[in-house]
Amino acid sequence: MKKNTFLLFISVLTLFLSCKDDDTRFETRIIANAVLESKDVVRASVAVETERPINESGKIYTYTNYVFVNDRNLGVHVIDNRIPENPQKIAFLKIPGNFDIEVRNDILYADSYTDLVLFNIADIDNITLIDRYEDVFNDFGFSLAAITESFDQIDYGNYNPSESFVVGWTYSEIQVEIQDFGDDIFLEDAAVTSGDVTGQGGSFARFKIVDSYLYVVDFSDLYVFDISTLGVSSLVGQQGIGWQIETIFNRDDYLYIGSQNGMLIYNIEDRTQPQYASEINHLQGCDPVVVDGDYAYLTLRGGNTCGQQLSILEVINIADKNNPYSVREYSMQEPYGLGIKEDLLFVSDGPNGFHIYDKSSPEELVLLEVIEDINVFDVIPLEDKLLAIANNTLYQYTYEENGLSLLSEYVIN
């Protein structure tokens, strides 16, 4: 991925075939075309601004009395939640290429394309940018997170990762001739290349702080940063762990990593040297995961850029970390984020409502309630309330017996 024009061949699917009089057959391919921007320009634009309208809400994060809402690929909205019935936007962290954050001891860590940037939020009314670590992440991983449509190939144009970031994508179609040689079909011209105070994120997190270490996953790698010194970050480990990696979750001395092909388990008894323990595979699909006790819960979403069409909620027995196995699957329509609070499991099924399950018997979940007319993307169950983000709106609920009660509904406009 270093020079000139090249195509990354992601998958070959038979989509639409058309025939000419000479029986020549063609396939329609969707091309994701990279939009490039100078690294110097992007880095100079990182700033702390007054509150502004949101474009598209992404992941949510909560720290002390504040909620941080990712504005996909643009930055982070800071919301004062000291009065949950009446939250208020107070600032915007302009961070191009941002999708995730974590906070420890008033230091906010955020991705900005291949960079890691640090903000001091001790004085929430005077947030300051304190440091930037350039090109610590794979130039390939985070750019793909911004692709929002199904595609067959990627055209990076004149991308040079030492000079530019991939800041967005446009989409186009091309017709490619299919050449049939006996039982084998070939596509012509298919070029292939290659005691701390921390906050809490949702099930789509790619950042996770454990003690004084920050763990980050991108499309293929797991990174370990030593953040024991306030305001300083040091990359102490990086390893390739697979392909199409999406999320990370921590429980005790293990990381549970969701990918489009399954869930991986890594032992982090040695915080600087994560060790592969096991994995469980499934059909390709988008895959956030949460863990409680001897069970992991994950949603598998098919369609669009996620792969096949199957969508399920899966329960996995992880009592033996070296031998996880699936114990139950529940059919869903379009699942996204999920979370756990004691015996309750909260699962978003996209436009099909927000589902609440009794998980006191994990292998026999009982559906207690479906909150209709809400399309939740991600959820954070706290001790005293539950936070959910849906279509630029922050919902907060209090826990009631076998259900939830709406506390506030805040449109982040």
Disulfide bonds with the S-S distance in Angstrom:
Cys286-Cys306 1.96
